[in-house]
Amino acid sequence: MPNYAYLIIGSGMTSAAAIGGIREVDRAGSIGVIGAEAHPPYDRPPLSKGLWKDKPFESIWRKTEDNAVTLHLEKTANALDPRNKRVTDDQGTTYTYDKLLLATGCTPRRLSFGDDQIIYFRTVDDYQRLRGLTEHDGHFAVIGPSPDRFPRISRGCPPSSRRPSHAGINAPALRAVRSARFARLRRWP
């Protein structure tokens, strides 16, 4: 049973910042991180900004390995027993801790259709999938804050696919997106 002075549930930017803070006051305490993703902590903002402007992919990593951290990746914490200071993950491993930080972040609301055709764009895997799709002929619709967050998504795409449109979305799906309070469809001229 792994035992840590500090156990962090979540492997995002918050956990990376917490690791840095812990190391400022405790250089020797053991730190364990449980994270659902397959990757160590990384900066998310470059996924929709810098990497599309040719920032090196390697620049996103938070370098937690420099802080003597044990990463338990592709695992989800399923049970928390604060009285006994224990956490059990989805694979049945139980961890004990002295101090616990819940840094799980959030997940986007999901539409009731098109799971295999929608990229919710939250992770490095989402970035890599979208980057791969831009290398093929296709049309894209950006739903959310602004298509300007992806300044060079059209790089490498044929001219016909550089202007995302809603043409490939069926009518019921388009109505659902338009009526959704949490989404905004940007139409391109």
ABEGO torsion letter per residue (X at the ends): XBBBABBBBEABAAAAAAAAAAAAABAABBBBBBBABABBBBBAAAAABAAAAGBBAAAABAGAAAAGBBBBBGBBBABBBAAAGBBBBAAGBBBBBABBBBBAEBBBBBBABGAAABBAGABAAAAAAAAAAAABBBBBBBBEABAAABAAAABGBBAAAABBBAAABBAAAAAAAAABAABBBBBBX
